[in-house]
Amino acid sequence: YSMATTASTSGGQSQVLPLELIDKCIGSRIWIVMKGDKELVGTLRGFDDYVNMVLEDVTEYEITPEGRRVTKLDQILLNGNNIAILVPGGQPPYEDG
């Protein structure tokens, strides 16, 4: 497991690297926007260097010609290749609660 660490810029300010930010989200809710027409909200349990993710208590939103389809899933392994955006602690504006 080779997670990158915080690097310092020449100005003395520290920058947050992507895997470090994701690591801070473990155990928290995260909103994931996929390439295509799917979004997921779930609790992040783990990830690897390829940003493949294990999520629990997941709600999947899929936009179809008939409207939005909602699927509840207990636990999933999400392939990182198709992730477009990660929103730590976020949720879609249309999610209840």
DSSP file (Angstrom, degrees, kcal/mol; ACC not computed):
  #  RESIDUE AA STRUCTURE BP1 BP2  ACC     N-H-->O    O-->H-N    N-H-->O    O-->H-N    TCO  KAPPA ALPHA  PHI   PSI    X-CA   Y-CA   Z-CA
    1    1 A Y              0   0    0      0, 0.0     2,-0.3     0, 0.0    47,-0.0   0.000 360.0 360.0 360.0 115.8    0.0    0.0    0.0
    2    2 A S        +     0   0    0      2,-0.0     2,-0.2     0, 0.0    46,-0.0  -0.436 360.0 174.4-121.6  58.9    1.8    3.1   -1.2
    3    3 A M        -     0   0    0     -2,-0.3    46,-0.0     1,-0.1     2,-0.0  -0.437  32.7-120.0 -68.0 134.7   -0.3    6.1   -0.3
    4    4 A A        -     0   0    0     -2,-0.2     2,-0.2     1,-0.1    13,-0.1  -0.328  26.7-135.4 -69.4 155.9    1.5    9.4   -1.1
    5    5 A T        -     0   0    0      1,-0.1     2,-0.2    11,-0.0    15,-0.1  -0.556  34.7 -70.4-107.5 174.3    2.1   11.8    1.8
    6    6 A T        -     0   0    0     -2,-0.2     2,-0.3    10,-0.1    10,-0.1  -0.430  50.0-154.0 -66.1 133.4    1.7   15.5    2.1
    7    7 A A  E     -A   15   0A   0      8,-0.8     8,-2.5    -2,-0.2     2,-0.4  -0.804   7.8-131.0-107.9 151.8    4.1   17.5    0.0
    8    8 A S  E     -A   14   0A   0     -2,-0.3     6,-0.2     6,-0.2     2,-0.1  -0.840  15.6-142.1-102.1 139.2    5.3   21.0    0.7
    9    9 A T    >   -     0   0    0      4,-2.6     3,-2.1    -2,-0.4     6,-0.0  -0.463  33.8 -99.6 -89.6 170.2    5.4   23.7   -1.9
   10   10 A S  T 3  S+     0   0    0      1,-0.3    -1,-0.1    -2,-0.1    -2,-0.0   0.756 121.4  62.3 -63.6 -23.4    8.1   26.3   -2.3
   11   11 A G  T 3  S-     0   0    0      2,-0.2    -1,-0.3     1,-0.1     3,-0.1   0.468 117.4-110.6 -81.0  -0.6    5.9   28.8   -0.5
   12   12 A G  S <  S+     0   0    0     -3,-2.1     2,-0.3     1,-0.3    -2,-0.1   0.365  78.5 128.0  89.0  -7.0    5.9   26.7    2.7
   13   13 A Q        -     0   0    0     -5,-0.0    -4,-2.6     1,-0.0    -1,-0.3  -0.618  57.2-128.0 -82.7 143.7    2.2   25.8    2.2
   14   14 A S  E     -A    8   0A   0     -2,-0.3     2,-0.4    -6,-0.2    -6,-0.2  -0.677  17.5-146.6 -90.3 146.8    1.3   22.1    2.3
   15   15 A Q  E     -A    7   0A   0     -8,-2.5    -8,-0.8    -2,-0.3     2,-0.6  -0.853  11.8-128.1-109.6 149.3   -0.8   20.6   -0.4
   16   16 A V        -     0   0    0     -2,-0.4   -10,-0.1   -10,-0.1   -11,-0.0  -0.852  22.6-143.5 -96.9 123.8   -3.3   17.8    0.0
   17   17 A L    >>  -     0   0    0     -2,-0.6     4,-2.0     1,-0.1     3,-0.6  -0.560  22.2-112.2 -86.2 152.6   -2.7   14.9   -2.3
   18   18 A P  H 3> S+     0   0    0      0, 0.0     4,-2.2     0, 0.0     5,-0.2   0.880 114.9  47.3 -54.6 -46.9   -5.8   13.1   -3.8
   19   19 A L  H 3> S+     0   0    0      1,-0.2     4,-2.2     2,-0.2     5,-0.1   0.827 109.8  55.3 -67.5 -28.3   -5.2    9.7   -2.0
   20   20 A E  H <> S+     0   0    0     -3,-0.6     4,-1.6     2,-0.2    -1,-0.2   0.905 107.8  48.6 -67.6 -41.4   -4.7   11.6    1.3
   21   21 A L  H  X S+     0   0    0     -4,-2.0     4,-0.6     1,-0.2    -2,-0.2   0.922 111.9  48.6 -63.8 -44.0   -8.0   13.3    0.9
   22   22 A I  H >< S+     0   0    0     -4,-2.2     3,-1.4     1,-0.2     4,-0.4   0.903 107.1  56.7 -63.2 -40.1   -9.8   10.0    0.2
   23   23 A D  H >< S+     0   0    0     -4,-2.2     3,-1.3     1,-0.3    -1,-0.2   0.864 101.7  56.2 -59.2 -36.5   -8.1    8.4    3.2
   24   24 A K  H 3< S+     0   0    0     -4,-1.6    -1,-0.3     1,-0.2    -2,-0.2   0.681 101.2  60.3 -68.8 -16.3   -9.6   11.1    5.4
   25   25 A C  T X< S+     0   0    0     -3,-1.4     3,-2.6    -4,-0.6    19,-0.4   0.519  72.0 123.2 -89.8  -5.8  -13.0   10.1    4.1
   26   26 A I  T <  S+     0   0    0     -3,-1.3    19,-0.2    -4,-0.4     3,-0.1  -0.359  81.1  18.9 -60.5 131.4  -12.9    6.5    5.3
   27   27 A G  T 3  S+     0   0    0     17,-3.7    -1,-0.3     1,-0.3     2,-0.2   0.317 111.3  99.6  89.9  -6.9  -15.9    5.9    7.6
   28   28 A S  S <  S-     0   0    0     -3,-2.6    16,-2.5    16,-0.2    -1,-0.3  -0.659  81.0 -96.3-109.2 164.8  -17.7    8.9    6.2
   29   29 A R  E     -B   43   0B   0     14,-0.2    60,-2.2    -2,-0.2     2,-0.4  -0.550  42.3-172.5 -76.2 143.7  -20.4    9.4    3.7
   30   30 A I  E     -BC  42  88B   0     12,-2.6    12,-2.0    58,-0.2     2,-0.5  -0.999  19.7-141.4-142.3 141.5  -19.3   10.2    0.2
   31   31 A W  E     -BC  41  87B   0     56,-2.2    56,-3.0    -2,-0.4     2,-0.5  -0.909  20.5-166.0-104.2 124.7  -21.1   11.2   -3.0
   32   32 A I  E     -BC  40  86B   0      8,-3.6     8,-2.8    -2,-0.5     2,-0.6  -0.955   8.3-161.1-118.5 122.0  -19.7    9.7   -6.2
   33   33 A V  E     -BC  39  85B   0     52,-2.7    51,-2.6    -2,-0.5    52,-2.2  -0.907  18.3-155.0-100.9 121.5  -20.6   11.0   -9.6
   34   34 A M  E     - C   0  83B   0      4,-2.4    49,-0.2    -2,-0.6     2,-0.2  -0.513  27.3 -95.4 -91.6 159.2  -19.7    8.4  -12.3
   35   35 A K  S    S+     0   0    0     47,-3.3     2,-0.4    -2,-0.2     3,-0.2  -0.563 103.1  19.4 -63.7 138.6  -19.0    8.9  -16.0
   36   36 A G  S    S-     0   0    0     -2,-0.2    48,-0.0     1,-0.1    -2,-0.0  -0.787 126.1 -36.2  97.6-143.8  -22.3    8.3  -17.7
   37   37 A D  S    S+     0   0    0     -2,-0.4    26,-2.7    26,-0.1     2,-0.4  -0.058  99.8  98.9-118.0  31.8  -25.6    8.5  -15.9
   38   38 A K  E     + D   0  62B   0     24,-0.2    -4,-2.4    -4,-0.2     2,-0.3  -0.935  38.4 179.6-123.2 145.6  -25.0    7.0  -12.4
   39   39 A E  E     -BD  33  61B   0     22,-2.5    22,-3.5    -2,-0.4     2,-0.4  -0.980  10.1-162.8-134.3 149.1  -24.3    8.6   -9.0
   40   40 A L  E     -BD  32  60B   0     -8,-2.8    -8,-3.6    -2,-0.3     2,-0.4  -0.978   9.7-166.4-132.9 146.4  -23.8    6.8   -5.7
   41   41 A V  E     +BD  31  59B   0     18,-2.1    18,-2.6    -2,-0.4     2,-0.3  -0.997  34.1 128.1-128.1 127.4  -23.9    7.8   -2.1
   42   42 A G  E     -B   30   0B   0    -12,-2.0   -12,-2.6    -2,-0.4     2,-0.6  -0.960  59.7 -80.8-162.5 177.9  -22.4    5.5    0.5
   43   43 A T  E     -BD  29  56B   0     13,-3.0    13,-2.3    -2,-0.3     2,-0.4  -0.838  44.8-129.8 -94.2 122.5  -20.0    5.1    3.4
   44   44 A L  E     + D   0  55B   0    -16,-2.5   -17,-3.7    -2,-0.6    11,-0.2  -0.579  33.0 168.9 -75.1 123.8  -16.4    4.7    2.3
   45   45 A R  E     -     0   0B   0      9,-3.1     2,-0.3    -2,-0.4    10,-0.2   0.670  61.3 -26.8-106.4 -24.9  -14.8    1.6    3.9
   46   46 A G  E     - D   0  54B   0      8,-1.2     8,-2.6     2,-0.0    -1,-0.4  -0.973  50.6-168.9-178.1 167.7  -11.6    1.4    1.9
   47   47 A F  E     - D   0  53B   0     -2,-0.3     6,-0.2     6,-0.2     2,-0.2  -0.967  12.8-138.0-160.0 167.0   -9.8    2.1   -1.3
   48   48 A D    >   -     0   0    0      4,-1.4     3,-2.1    -2,-0.3    -2,-0.0  -0.627  45.2 -81.6-123.3-173.5   -6.6    1.3   -3.2
   49   49 A D  T 3  S+     0   0    0      1,-0.3   -30,-0.1    -2,-0.2     0, 0.0   0.695 128.9  55.4 -65.3 -18.1   -4.1    3.2   -5.3
   50   50 A Y  T 3  S-     0   0    0      2,-0.1    -1,-0.3     0, 0.0     3,-0.1   0.347 116.8-114.7 -93.5   6.0   -6.4    2.9   -8.3
   51   51 A V    <   +     0   0    0     -3,-2.1     2,-0.3     1,-0.3    -2,-0.1   0.729  60.8 156.8  61.4  25.5   -9.2    4.5   -6.3
   52   52 A N        -     0   0    0     27,-0.1    -4,-1.4    28,-0.1     2,-0.4  -0.643  30.4-153.6 -67.4 140.6  -11.2    1.2   -6.5
   53   53 A M  E     -DE  47  78B   0     25,-2.5    25,-3.5    -2,-0.3     2,-0.6  -0.931  25.5-146.5-129.6 145.2  -13.5    1.6   -3.5
   54   54 A V  E     -DE  46  77B   0     -8,-2.6    -9,-3.1    -2,-0.4    -8,-1.2  -0.954  30.6-177.8-102.5 122.7  -15.4   -0.5   -1.0
   55   55 A L  E     -DE  44  76B   0     21,-2.3    21,-2.6    -2,-0.6     2,-0.3  -0.931  10.5-161.9-123.2 145.1  -18.7    1.2    0.0
   56   56 A E  E     +DE  43  75B   0    -13,-2.3   -13,-3.0    -2,-0.4    19,-0.2  -0.870  69.9  22.0-121.8 158.9  -21.4    0.2    2.4
   57   57 A D  E    S-     0   0B   0     17,-2.6     2,-0.3    -2,-0.3    17,-0.2   0.953  87.3-176.7  52.3  58.5  -25.0    1.4    2.8
   58   58 A V  E     - E   0  73B   0     15,-2.4    15,-2.9    -3,-0.2     2,-0.5  -0.663  27.4-164.6 -97.6 138.8  -25.1    2.5   -0.8
   59   59 A T  E     -DE  41  72B   0    -18,-2.6   -18,-2.1    -2,-0.3     2,-0.5  -0.992  13.7-159.3-116.4 123.4  -27.8    4.3   -2.7
   60   60 A E  E     -DE  40  71B   0     11,-3.4    11,-2.5    -2,-0.5     2,-0.5  -0.886   2.5-162.5-105.2 130.1  -27.3    4.3   -6.5
   61   61 A Y  E     -DE  39  70B   0    -22,-3.5   -22,-2.5    -2,-0.5     2,-0.5  -0.955   8.3-175.1-111.5 124.4  -29.1    6.8   -8.7
   62   62 A E  E     -DE  38  69B   0      7,-2.8     7,-3.4    -2,-0.5     2,-0.6  -0.981  19.4-139.9-122.6 127.9  -29.3    6.1  -12.4
   63   63 A I  E     + E   0  68B   0    -26,-2.7     5,-0.2    -2,-0.5   -26,-0.1  -0.759  31.7 171.5 -86.8 120.2  -30.8    8.5  -14.8
   64   64 A T  E >   - E   0  67B   0      3,-3.1     3,-1.5    -2,-0.6    -2,-0.0  -0.779  50.2-102.1-121.2 166.1  -32.9    6.6  -17.4
   65   65 A P  T 3  S+     0   0    0      0, 0.0     3,-0.1     0, 0.0    -1,-0.0   0.793 125.1  53.4 -58.0 -25.7  -35.3    7.9  -20.2
   66   66 A E  T 3  S-     0   0    0      1,-0.3     2,-0.3     0, 0.0    -3,-0.0   0.600 125.1 -92.6 -84.2 -11.3  -38.1    7.0  -17.8
   67   67 A G  E <   -E   64   0B   0     -3,-1.5    -3,-3.1     2,-0.0     2,-0.5  -0.930  69.0 -20.4 133.6-159.9  -36.7    9.1  -14.9
   68   68 A R  E     -E   63   0B   0     -2,-0.3     2,-0.5    -5,-0.2    -5,-0.2  -0.762  53.2-156.7 -92.4 125.2  -34.4    8.5  -12.0
   69   69 A R  E     -E   62   0B   0     -7,-3.4    -7,-2.8    -2,-0.5     2,-0.5  -0.878   7.1-157.7-101.7 131.5  -34.0    4.9  -10.8
   70   70 A V  E     -E   61   0B   0     -2,-0.5     2,-0.4    -9,-0.2    -9,-0.2  -0.930  10.4-177.2-113.5 128.6  -32.9    4.4   -7.2
   71   71 A T  E     -E   60   0B   0    -11,-2.5   -11,-3.4    -2,-0.5     2,-0.4  -0.989  15.2-147.3-126.7 133.4  -31.3    1.1   -6.0
   72   72 A K  E     -E   59   0B   0     -2,-0.4     2,-0.4   -13,-0.2   -13,-0.2  -0.851  19.2-177.0 -99.6 134.4  -30.2    0.3   -2.4
   73   73 A L  E     -E   58   0B   0    -15,-2.9   -15,-2.4    -2,-0.4     3,-0.1  -0.987  24.3-149.8-133.2 140.3  -27.1   -1.9   -2.0
   74   74 A D  E    S-     0   0B   0     -2,-0.4   -17,-2.6     1,-0.3     2,-0.3   0.956  81.1  -8.3 -73.2 -51.7  -25.6   -3.2    1.2
   75   75 A Q  E     +E   56   0B   0    -19,-0.2     2,-0.3   -18,-0.1    -1,-0.3  -0.990  67.0 178.9-150.8 137.6  -21.9   -3.3    0.1
   76   76 A I  E     -E   55   0B   0    -21,-2.6   -21,-2.3    -2,-0.3     2,-0.6  -0.962  27.9-136.8-137.7 156.0  -20.2   -2.9   -3.2
   77   77 A L  E     -E   54   0B   0     -2,-0.3     2,-0.5   -23,-0.2   -23,-0.2  -0.976  30.5-157.1-107.0 115.9  -16.7   -2.8   -4.8
   78   78 A L  E     -E   53   0B   0    -25,-3.5   -25,-2.5    -2,-0.6     2,-0.4  -0.840  13.4-129.5-101.8 124.1  -16.6    0.2   -7.1
   79   79 A N    >   -     0   0    0     -2,-0.5     3,-1.0   -27,-0.2   -27,-0.1  -0.574  12.5-145.7 -71.5 126.8  -14.1    0.2  -10.0
   80   80 A G  G >  S+     0   0    0     -2,-0.4     3,-1.3     1,-0.2    -1,-0.1   0.636  83.7  82.7 -70.3 -14.5  -12.2    3.5   -9.9
   81   81 A N  G 3  S+     0   0    0      1,-0.3    -1,-0.2   -46,-0.0   -29,-0.0   0.800  93.3  44.5 -61.8 -29.5  -11.9    3.8  -13.7
   82   82 A N  G <  S+     0   0    0     -3,-1.0   -47,-3.3   -48,-0.0     2,-0.4   0.267  82.7 116.8-104.1  12.1  -15.4    5.2  -14.2
   83   83 A I  E <   +C   34   0B   0     -3,-1.3   -49,-0.2   -49,-0.2     3,-0.1  -0.670  30.7 172.2 -82.5 130.8  -15.4    7.8  -11.4
   84   84 A A  E     +     0   0B   0    -51,-2.6     2,-0.3    -2,-0.4   -50,-0.2   0.814  65.9  10.1-100.2 -46.3  -15.7   11.4  -12.5
   85   85 A I  E     -C   33   0B   0    -52,-2.2   -52,-2.7     2,-0.0     2,-0.4  -0.997  55.0-159.1-141.1 139.7  -16.2   13.3   -9.2
   86   86 A L  E     -C   32   0B   0     -2,-0.3   -54,-0.2   -54,-0.2   -56,-0.0  -0.981   6.8-169.1-115.4 130.9  -15.9   12.5   -5.5
   87   87 A V  E >   -C   31   0B   0    -56,-3.0   -56,-2.2    -2,-0.4     3,-2.1  -0.870  17.9-142.2-120.8  96.7  -17.7   14.8   -3.0
   88   88 A P  E 3  S-C   30   0B   0      0, 0.0   -58,-0.2     0, 0.0     3,-0.1  -0.352  85.4  -1.9 -59.4 129.8  -16.6   14.0    0.5
   89   89 A G  T 3  S+     0   0    0    -60,-2.2   -59,-0.2     1,-0.2     2,-0.1   0.530 110.4 125.8  70.3   5.1  -19.5   14.3    3.0
   90   90 A G    <   -     0   0    0     -3,-2.1    -1,-0.2   -61,-0.2    -3,-0.1  -0.354  39.5-170.2 -93.6 172.5  -21.7   15.3    0.1
   91   91 A Q        -     0   0    0     -3,-0.1   -60,-0.1    -2,-0.1   -50,-0.1  -0.974  37.0 -87.6-154.7 153.8  -25.0   14.1   -1.3
   92   92 A P    >   -     0   0    0      0, 0.0     3,-1.8     0, 0.0   -53,-0.0  -0.276  38.8-117.7 -61.1 150.7  -27.0   14.8   -4.4
   93   93 A P  T 3  S+     0   0    0      0, 0.0     0, 0.0     0, 0.0     0, 0.0   0.702 114.2  53.7 -63.7 -16.9  -29.4   17.7   -4.0
   94   94 A Y  T 3  S+     0   0    0      2,-0.1     2,-0.3     0, 0.0     0, 0.0   0.402  81.4 111.7 -99.1   2.5  -32.3   15.3   -4.6
   95   95 A E    <   -     0   0    0     -3,-1.8     2,-0.2     1,-0.1    -4,-0.0  -0.585  69.7-121.1 -78.8 137.5  -31.4   12.8   -1.9
   96   96 A D              0   0    0     -2,-0.3    -1,-0.1     1,-0.2    -2,-0.1  -0.476 360.0 360.0 -72.8 144.4  -33.8   12.6    1.0
   97   97 A G              0   0    0     -2,-0.2    -1,-0.2     0, 0.0    -2,-0.0   0.440 360.0 360.0  93.4 360.0  -32.4   13.4    4.5
